[in-house]
Amino acid sequence: MDRISHLPEHLLLKILSFLPSTKDVVATMVLSKRWQFLWTLVPRLVYDDDDWNTREEGSFSRFVNISLLLHEAPVLESLQFNLGENSSDVDIGVWARTVSRRHVRELVIEIDRSSCTERPVLPKSLYLVSGMLVKLKLENVILAADVSSTVSFPSLKELSLVSIKYPGGDESVTKLLSNCPVLEDLFVDRWPDDNVTVFTVRVPSLKILYLCDAPYKDSDNGEGIVIGAPSLETFTILDCTDGFFIIENEMPNIVKARIDVFYGHSGKILGSITPVKHLCLCLSSFEHSYPGGCVFHRLVNFTLCRCDKQWLNLLMCVLRDSPKLQTLKLDQHHSSRANQPKPSPCCSEPSLVPECLISSLETLEWVDYEGTKEEKEVVEFILRNGRCLRKVTISSKPTAPEEKLEMIKELTLSFRRSPICQLVFN
């Protein structure tokens, strides 16, 4: 310990920053005189209600109050609260006022839903720390009513909103995001009772968007999503609802996209992301959902979930429209949908071989291969026409040894008719 104590102060502070909670950081004050006040300069504070085992009422709140008052670092790189039933919105308000002049760069407030019967309402004083924030994460809280009209986040680049309720409804979301002029990364995981009918993301600077819409929303009430983010580079949409979906701009800079929707939104989405390079696609209804006339001219990596009964139609459409495709993965994300009975395939072998099979496709990976008639036909079609294939990996579902052996024989036979270099069967 004496050797560590002789390290420069900035290194000691960095070491203390790696401790899991502020309670652990404060405990180091008893090590020696050198460490007695060192904790007051640590730029990262984590207050975790779960670490506070004492049942004395108010002990956690008192610890947070005192430690924040004694803390002297002019800049707080990270301030995190993991709270439960021992904390209230009044406590959060007091702590916010305490650090309002401390130049907080990252603020995290997470409420443990399992230990907290009522969500706290974030007090308006919390937004006193908004001026220097670069990262903000809120989980399982209620935003203060009408505060978004007066709050500005001029430096905020990353925003995470998980299970949030917005008392001001649609307007609260719109105003909140409009007050983030340089926002680049937005993560939204909606709560069914969030009080929002149309969730609008209209942020010109946004580069990364993850949006998980709340299941069980009532589409009869005009539920929907509006996205206006022309600068997006990474886009993830998980939508279990049957509401409307509007994309206001094309996304010329899009690189990665994951589209996982249960209804007919996908055509509107796919038509806006044709420049995408890496695409993961899962649809529950292919009919009327694939945009006609589009070409994925930069797509090199494509993953398709086979949960939809018409997955073969969708696969052939994407192969046809992706002339530079290099890697194809056929997966099975949703076992609940995969167990539904499937009709015979609706798609016959195309008269023209897709260009990507002739000139670019190098890798095929098939997860949960079952050896059905349509699966065999797809494998044979790709092996027969894939002139640039280098590796094919097939992973079967758990099955009897004799059935697996039969699969291997059939695949090996198809493999011999193909110029590919390597076949791997897991």
C-alpha positions as CSV (number, residue, x, y, z in Angstrom):
1,M,0.0,0.0,0.0
2,D,2.9,2.4,0.8
3,R,4.3,1.9,-2.7
4,I,0.9,2.7,-4.3
5,S,0.6,5.8,-2.0
6,H,3.7,7.3,-3.7
7,L,2.1,7.3,-7.1
8,P,1.1,10.7,-8.6
9,E,-2.3,11.9,-7.5
10,H,-3.9,11.6,-11.0
11,L,-3.0,7.9,-11.1
12,L,-4.5,7.3,-7.6
13,L,-7.7,9.1,-8.7
14,K,-7.8,6.9,-11.8
15,I,-7.5,3.8,-9.6
16,L,-10.2,4.9,-7.3
17,S,-12.5,5.6,-10.3
18,F,-12.4,1.8,-11.1
19,L,-14.0,0.9,-7.7
20,P,-17.6,-0.3,-8.2
21,S,-19.3,2.3,-5.9
22,T,-18.8,5.5,-4.1
23,K,-19.2,3.6,-0.8
24,D,-16.0,1.7,-1.6
25,V,-14.2,4.9,-2.7
26,V,-15.1,6.6,0.6
27,A,-13.9,3.6,2.6
28,T,-10.3,4.2,1.3
29,M,-10.0,7.3,3.5
30,V,-8.9,5.1,6.5
31,L,-5.9,3.7,4.7
32,S,-3.5,6.5,5.5
33,K,-3.3,10.3,5.7
34,R,-2.5,10.4,2.0
35,W,-5.8,8.8,1.2
36,Q,-7.9,10.6,3.8
37,F,-9.2,13.3,1.5
38,L,-8.3,11.8,-1.9
39,W,-11.8,10.4,-2.4
40,T,-13.2,13.9,-2.5
41,L,-11.5,14.5,-5.9
42,V,-12.6,11.3,-7.7
43,P,-14.3,12.3,-10.9
44,R,-16.6,9.3,-11.0
45,L,-19.4,8.7,-8.4
46,V,-21.7,5.7,-8.3
47,Y,-24.4,5.5,-5.6
48,D,-26.0,2.0,-5.5
49,D,-28.9,1.4,-3.2
50,D,-28.3,-2.3,-3.3
51,D,-24.9,-1.9,-1.7
52,W,-26.5,-0.3,1.4
53,N,-27.4,-3.3,3.5
54,T,-28.4,-1.4,6.7
55,R,-32.1,-1.1,7.4
56,E,-31.8,2.2,9.2
57,E,-34.2,4.5,7.6
58,G,-32.6,7.3,5.6
59,S,-29.1,6.0,6.0
60,F,-28.5,5.7,2.2
61,S,-29.9,9.2,1.6
62,R,-27.7,10.7,4.4
63,F,-24.6,9.1,2.9
64,V,-25.3,10.5,-0.5
65,N,-26.0,14.0,0.9
66,I,-22.9,14.1,3.0
67,S,-20.5,12.7,0.4
68,L,-21.8,15.0,-2.3
69,L,-21.4,18.0,0.0
70,L,-17.8,17.0,0.9
71,H,-16.9,16.1,-2.7
72,E,-14.7,18.8,-4.3
73,A,-13.9,17.7,-7.9
74,P,-14.8,20.7,-10.1
75,V,-15.8,18.3,-13.0
76,L,-17.7,15.1,-12.5
77,E,-17.0,12.9,-15.5
78,S,-19.8,10.5,-14.3
79,L,-22.5,10.6,-11.7
80,Q,-24.6,7.5,-11.4
81,F,-27.6,6.6,-9.2
82,N,-28.9,3.1,-9.0
83,L,-31.9,3.6,-6.8
84,G,-34.7,1.5,-5.1
85,E,-37.3,2.0,-2.4
86,N,-34.8,3.9,-0.1
87,S,-34.9,7.0,-2.4
88,S,-37.5,9.5,-3.4
89,D,-38.0,12.3,-5.9
90,V,-37.2,14.7,-3.0
91,D,-33.8,13.1,-2.5
92,I,-33.1,13.3,-6.2
93,G,-34.0,17.0,-6.2
94,V,-31.6,17.7,-3.2
95,W,-28.7,15.8,-4.9
96,A,-29.3,17.7,-8.2
97,R,-29.1,21.0,-6.5
98,T,-25.9,20.0,-4.7
99,V,-24.1,19.2,-8.0
100,S,-25.7,21.8,-10.2
101,R,-22.4,23.8,-10.5
102,R,-20.1,20.8,-10.8
103,H,-20.0,20.4,-14.6
104,V,-21.5,16.9,-14.7
105,R,-20.6,15.2,-18.0
106,E,-22.5,11.9,-17.6
107,L,-25.6,11.4,-15.5
108,V,-27.3,8.1,-15.0
109,I,-30.5,7.6,-12.9
110,E,-31.8,4.0,-12.9
111,I,-34.7,2.9,-10.7
112,D,-35.1,-0.7,-9.8
113,R,-38.6,-1.5,-10.7
114,S,-38.7,-4.7,-8.7
115,S,-38.0,-2.9,-5.4
116,C,-39.8,0.4,-6.1
117,T,-43.7,0.3,-6.1
118,E,-44.0,3.9,-7.4
119,R,-41.9,5.6,-10.0
120,P,-40.3,8.8,-8.8
121,V,-41.1,12.0,-10.7
122,L,-37.8,13.7,-11.7
123,P,-37.8,17.1,-10.1
124,K,-37.2,20.2,-12.2
125,S,-34.0,20.9,-10.2
126,L,-32.4,17.8,-11.9
127,Y,-32.2,19.8,-15.1
128,L,-30.0,22.3,-13.5
129,V,-27.1,20.0,-14.4
130,S,-28.1,19.8,-18.1
131,G,-25.8,22.4,-19.5
132,M,-22.6,20.4,-19.6
133,L,-24.1,16.9,-20.0
134,V,-22.7,14.8,-22.8
135,K,-24.4,11.5,-21.7
136,L,-27.8,11.1,-20.0
137,K,-29.5,7.8,-19.1
138,L,-32.9,7.6,-17.4
139,E,-34.7,4.4,-16.5
140,N,-38.1,3.8,-15.0
141,V,-38.9,7.4,-14.0
142,I,-41.5,10.0,-14.8
143,L,-40.3,13.2,-16.3
144,A,-41.3,16.5,-14.7
145,A,-44.4,17.9,-16.4
146,D,-43.7,20.7,-18.9
147,V,-40.0,20.9,-18.1
148,S,-38.9,20.2,-21.6
149,S,-40.0,23.6,-22.8
150,T,-37.4,25.4,-20.6
151,V,-34.6,22.9,-20.5
152,S,-31.7,22.8,-23.0
153,F,-29.0,20.2,-23.5
154,P,-26.6,22.0,-25.7
155,S,-23.7,19.5,-25.3
156,L,-25.7,16.2,-25.1
157,K,-24.6,13.6,-27.5
158,E,-25.9,10.3,-26.0
159,L,-29.4,9.9,-24.6
160,S,-31.0,6.7,-23.2
161,L,-34.7,6.6,-22.3
162,V,-35.9,3.3,-20.8
163,S,-39.4,2.8,-19.5
164,I,-40.1,6.5,-19.2
165,K,-43.5,8.2,-18.7
166,Y,-44.0,11.6,-20.3
167,P,-46.8,13.6,-18.5
168,G,-46.9,16.0,-21.4
169,G,-47.5,13.2,-23.9
170,D,-46.4,13.6,-27.5
171,E,-45.3,17.2,-27.1
172,S,-42.9,16.3,-24.2
173,V,-41.0,13.9,-26.5
174,T,-40.8,16.4,-29.3
175,K,-39.7,19.3,-27.2
176,L,-37.2,17.2,-25.3
177,L,-35.4,16.0,-28.4
178,S,-35.6,19.4,-30.1
179,N,-33.6,20.8,-27.2
180,C,-30.7,18.4,-28.0
181,P,-29.1,20.2,-31.0
182,V,-26.0,17.9,-31.2
183,L,-27.5,14.6,-30.2
184,E,-25.9,11.7,-32.0
185,D,-26.9,8.5,-30.1
186,L,-30.5,7.8,-29.0
187,F,-31.6,4.7,-27.2
188,V,-35.4,4.3,-26.6
189,D,-37.1,1.4,-24.9
190,R,-40.7,2.4,-24.5
191,W,-43.2,1.5,-21.8
192,P,-46.8,0.6,-22.8
193,D,-48.2,3.3,-20.5
194,D,-45.8,6.1,-21.4
195,N,-48.6,8.5,-22.3
196,V,-47.3,9.0,-25.8
197,T,-49.5,8.3,-28.9
198,V,-47.1,9.3,-31.7
199,F,-43.5,8.9,-30.8
200,T,-41.6,11.4,-32.9
201,V,-37.8,11.3,-33.4
202,R,-36.9,14.4,-35.5
203,V,-33.2,15.0,-34.9
204,P,-31.1,16.1,-37.9
205,S,-27.7,15.3,-36.1
206,L,-28.7,11.8,-35.0
207,K,-26.3,9.0,-36.1
208,I,-27.4,6.1,-34.0
209,L,-30.9,5.2,-33.2
210,Y,-32.2,2.2,-31.2
211,L,-36.0,2.2,-30.9
212,C,-37.9,-0.6,-29.2
213,D,-41.6,0.2,-29.4
214,A,-43.8,-0.8,-26.5
215,P,-45.8,-4.0,-27.1
216,Y,-49.6,-4.2,-26.6
217,K,-50.1,-0.6,-27.7
218,D,-53.6,0.1,-28.9
219,S,-53.3,1.0,-32.6
220,D,-56.9,2.0,-32.7
221,N,-56.0,5.1,-30.9
222,G,-53.7,6.3,-33.7
223,E,-50.5,4.9,-32.2
224,G,-47.4,5.4,-34.4
225,I,-43.8,6.4,-35.0
226,V,-42.4,9.2,-36.9
227,I,-38.7,9.4,-37.7
228,G,-36.9,12.3,-39.3
229,A,-33.1,11.5,-39.0
230,P,-31.4,11.9,-42.4
231,S,-27.9,11.5,-40.8
232,L,-28.4,8.0,-39.4
233,E,-25.6,5.6,-39.7
234,T,-26.9,2.8,-37.4
235,F,-30.6,2.1,-37.1
236,T,-32.4,-0.6,-35.0
237,I,-36.1,-0.8,-34.9
238,L,-38.0,-3.5,-32.8
239,D,-41.7,-3.0,-33.3
240,C,-44.4,-5.3,-32.0
241,T,-47.3,-2.9,-32.6
242,D,-49.7,-2.5,-35.5
243,G,-49.6,1.3,-35.6
244,F,-48.5,3.5,-38.4
245,F,-44.8,4.2,-39.3
246,I,-43.5,7.3,-41.1
247,I,-39.9,7.9,-42.2
248,E,-39.6,11.5,-43.4
249,N,-36.2,11.3,-45.0
250,E,-34.0,8.9,-46.8
251,M,-30.8,7.8,-45.0
252,P,-27.9,8.2,-47.4
253,N,-25.3,7.6,-44.7
254,I,-26.8,4.4,-43.3
255,V,-24.3,1.6,-42.7
256,K,-25.9,-0.9,-40.3
257,A,-29.6,-1.6,-39.8
258,R,-31.6,-4.2,-37.9
259,I,-35.3,-4.3,-38.8
260,D,-37.5,-6.5,-36.6
261,V,-41.2,-5.8,-37.1
262,F,-44.3,-7.8,-36.7
263,Y,-46.6,-6.1,-39.2
264,G,-46.5,-4.2,-42.5
265,H,-44.1,-1.4,-41.7
266,S,-41.0,-2.9,-43.3
267,G,-41.6,-1.6,-46.8
268,K,-41.5,2.0,-45.7
269,I,-38.3,1.3,-43.7
270,L,-36.5,-0.7,-46.3
271,G,-37.1,1.9,-49.0
272,S,-35.3,4.5,-46.9
273,I,-32.2,2.5,-46.2
274,T,-31.2,1.1,-49.6
275,P,-27.5,2.4,-49.1
276,V,-27.1,0.0,-46.1
277,K,-24.1,-2.2,-45.9
278,H,-25.0,-4.6,-43.1
279,L,-28.7,-5.6,-42.7
280,C,-30.4,-7.9,-40.2
281,L,-34.1,-8.5,-41.2
282,C,-37.0,-10.2,-39.4
283,L,-40.5,-9.7,-40.6
284,S,-43.7,-11.4,-39.5
285,S,-45.6,-10.6,-42.7
286,F,-43.7,-10.4,-46.0
287,E,-46.9,-9.8,-48.1
288,H,-47.1,-6.1,-49.3
289,S,-44.0,-5.2,-47.1
290,Y,-41.1,-5.4,-49.6
291,P,-40.6,-2.2,-51.6
292,G,-40.6,-2.7,-55.4
293,G,-37.9,-1.3,-57.5
294,C,-35.3,-0.8,-54.8
295,V,-31.6,-1.9,-55.0
296,F,-29.4,-2.5,-52.1
297,H,-26.3,-1.4,-54.1
298,R,-23.9,-1.4,-51.1
299,L,-25.2,-4.4,-49.1
300,V,-22.4,-6.9,-48.3
301,N,-23.7,-8.6,-45.2
302,F,-27.2,-9.9,-44.8
303,T,-28.9,-11.8,-42.0
304,L,-32.4,-13.1,-42.4
305,C,-34.6,-14.5,-39.7
306,R,-36.8,-17.4,-41.1
307,C,-39.7,-16.9,-38.7
308,D,-42.1,-15.7,-41.4
309,K,-43.8,-18.3,-43.4
310,Q,-42.7,-16.5,-46.6
311,W,-39.1,-16.2,-45.7
312,L,-38.0,-17.8,-49.0
313,N,-39.8,-15.1,-51.0
314,L,-38.0,-12.4,-49.0
315,L,-34.6,-14.1,-49.4
316,M,-34.9,-14.3,-53.2
317,C,-36.0,-10.7,-53.4
318,V,-32.9,-9.5,-51.4
319,L,-30.5,-11.7,-53.3
320,R,-31.9,-10.3,-56.6
321,D,-31.6,-6.7,-55.4
322,S,-28.1,-7.0,-53.7
323,P,-25.5,-7.3,-56.5
324,K,-22.5,-7.0,-54.1
325,L,-23.6,-9.3,-51.3
326,Q,-20.7,-11.2,-49.8
327,T,-22.0,-12.8,-46.6
328,L,-25.4,-14.5,-46.1
329,K,-26.7,-15.8,-42.7
330,L,-30.0,-17.5,-42.3
331,D,-31.0,-17.5,-38.6
332,Q,-34.0,-18.3,-36.4
333,H,-34.6,-15.5,-33.8
334,H,-38.1,-16.2,-32.7
335,S,-38.8,-19.7,-31.7
336,S,-42.5,-18.9,-30.9
337,R,-43.1,-18.0,-34.5
338,A,-40.9,-20.6,-35.8
339,N,-43.1,-23.4,-34.3
340,Q,-46.1,-22.2,-36.2
341,P,-47.1,-24.5,-39.1
342,K,-45.6,-23.4,-42.4
343,P,-47.3,-23.8,-45.8
344,S,-45.4,-25.0,-48.8
345,P,-43.1,-22.4,-50.2
346,C,-44.6,-19.8,-52.4
347,C,-41.5,-19.1,-54.4
348,S,-40.1,-21.2,-57.3
349,E,-36.5,-21.1,-58.4
350,P,-35.9,-17.8,-60.2
351,S,-35.3,-17.9,-64.0
352,L,-32.3,-15.6,-63.6
353,V,-29.5,-16.4,-61.1
354,P,-29.0,-13.4,-58.8
355,E,-25.8,-11.5,-59.7
356,C,-24.4,-11.8,-56.2
357,L,-24.3,-15.6,-56.5
358,I,-22.3,-15.3,-59.6
359,S,-19.9,-12.6,-58.7
360,S,-19.6,-11.8,-55.0
361,L,-21.2,-14.2,-52.4
362,E,-18.4,-15.9,-50.4
363,T,-19.9,-17.1,-47.2
364,L,-23.1,-18.8,-46.2
365,E,-24.1,-19.6,-42.6
366,W,-27.3,-21.5,-41.8
367,V,-28.4,-21.6,-38.1
368,D,-30.9,-24.2,-36.9
369,Y,-31.0,-26.1,-40.2
370,E,-33.8,-28.8,-40.2
371,G,-33.4,-30.4,-43.6
372,T,-36.9,-29.6,-44.8
373,K,-37.7,-29.8,-48.5
374,E,-37.6,-26.0,-49.0
375,E,-34.4,-25.8,-47.0
376,K,-32.7,-28.4,-49.1
377,E,-33.8,-26.6,-52.3
378,V,-32.3,-23.3,-51.1
379,V,-29.0,-24.9,-50.1
380,E,-28.7,-26.7,-53.4
381,F,-29.6,-23.6,-55.4
382,I,-26.9,-21.5,-53.6
383,L,-24.3,-24.2,-53.8
384,R,-25.0,-24.9,-57.5
385,N,-24.8,-21.2,-58.5
386,G,-22.5,-19.7,-56.0
387,R,-19.3,-19.4,-58.1
388,C,-17.4,-17.4,-55.5
389,L,-18.4,-19.3,-52.4
390,R,-15.5,-20.0,-50.0
391,K,-17.1,-21.4,-46.9
392,V,-20.5,-22.8,-46.0
393,T,-21.4,-23.4,-42.3
394,I,-24.5,-25.4,-41.4
395,S,-25.7,-25.7,-37.8
396,S,-28.5,-28.1,-37.2
397,K,-31.1,-28.1,-34.5
398,P,-30.7,-30.8,-31.8
399,T,-31.9,-34.0,-33.5
400,A,-31.4,-37.8,-33.4
401,P,-28.0,-39.0,-34.6
402,E,-29.4,-40.9,-37.6
403,E,-31.3,-37.8,-38.8
404,K,-28.2,-35.7,-38.4
405,L,-26.2,-38.3,-40.4
406,E,-28.7,-38.2,-43.2
407,M,-28.5,-34.4,-43.3
408,I,-24.7,-34.6,-43.6
409,K,-24.9,-37.1,-46.5
410,E,-27.4,-34.9,-48.4
411,L,-25.3,-31.8,-47.8
412,T,-22.1,-33.6,-48.8
413,L,-23.7,-34.7,-52.1
414,S,-24.7,-31.1,-52.9
415,F,-21.2,-30.0,-51.8
416,R,-19.6,-32.2,-54.4
417,R,-21.5,-30.5,-57.2
418,S,-20.2,-27.1,-56.1
419,P,-16.8,-25.5,-56.5
420,I,-16.8,-24.2,-52.9
421,C,-13.7,-24.7,-50.8
422,Q,-15.0,-25.7,-47.4
423,L,-18.2,-27.1,-45.8
424,V,-18.6,-27.1,-42.1
425,F,-21.5,-29.0,-40.4
426,N,-22.0,-28.3,-36.7
